[in-house]
Amino acid sequence: MSVVPLEYLLSRRSTKFLKSPGPDESQLAQILQTAMSAPDHGRLQPWRFALIREESIVRLGDMAISAIKAEGLPLTPEKEANTRRWLEELPLLIAIACKIDHNNTKIPEHERMLAVGCAVMNMLNAAHMLGYGAFWSTGLGTYVDEVSEILGFDTLEYRFMGYLAIGTPIRDLGPAQRPDFTQFVKEWTGTRSI
Ligand SMILES: Cc1cc2nc3c(=O)[nH]c(=O)nc-3n(C[C@H](O)[C@H](O)[C@H](O)COP(=O)(O)O)c2cc1C
């Protein structure tokens, strides 16, 4: 088994503004396959993805913006224009959903959503390892039911969890500043803390 340098994980940073080229078909297949290695309680395989490419991204933008306005959510002309500009440049969006499976009462819903989150994390890392930038967004009407339905994720059966954009970074952001892990970790030594 080949060993991936830890440096890949440490150097990943999200990049929102992306342009073509995005991953080719074989790279995209590799990225999506990494989602299948996510930890998954009960092997429910709750992750679902819809691939949205190039002109379809612009069409989704039109439909999502209409749905956001129909819902009466605030959207300034400036924000709308920025969103459209962002979408116009993107080569690839992957819509992310979690299948709920109401018949399975053993594994709580949040664990399924965590499994999907882990799947997306694998894809973020895979995109980075292949030299692409990527960004997970819960904008563009993620919490508007109509947008979920437009994408084919019936809101009774699925939780729509946003979009993963993948492409070539428009600007090199340089390394991200990360906190020192020690701020978030304590030693627990076997006695009740609180
Ligand atoms: C579930 C989820 C949804 C997110 N949605 C947004 C979003 O809508 N807009 C945004 O600016 N950042 C969003 N972020 C944060 C970015 O994807 C990214 O993590 C953040 O800019 C920090 O960059 P980093 O991943 O390099 O630390 C989201 C992150 C997660 C995990």
The ligand as an ORCA input file, in Angstrom:
! r2SCAN-3c Opt
* xyz 0 1
  C     -21.356     21.883      6.008
  C     -20.570     23.116      5.630
  C     -21.200     24.153      4.979
  C     -20.509     25.310      4.642
  N     -21.155     26.330      3.995
  C     -20.496     27.474      3.730
  C     -21.156     28.543      3.064
  O     -22.308     28.442      2.666
  N     -20.456     29.680      2.860
  C     -19.153     29.841      3.272
  O     -18.578     30.900      3.081
  N     -18.502     28.815      3.886
  C     -19.145     27.643      4.108
  N     -18.485     26.617      4.736
  C     -17.085     26.789      5.103
  C     -16.128     26.548      3.938
  O     -16.481     25.390      3.199
  C     -14.693     26.370      4.444
  O     -14.601     25.265      5.285
  C     -14.231     27.611      5.193
  O     -14.157     28.660      4.272
  C     -12.872     27.412      5.882
  O     -11.916     26.950      4.968
  P     -11.015     25.689      5.330
  O     -11.819     24.463      4.973
  O      -9.779     25.859      4.499
  O     -10.707     25.779      6.790
  C     -19.144     25.427      5.001
  C     -18.498     24.367      5.648
  C     -19.200     23.213      5.957
  C     -18.495     22.089      6.661
*
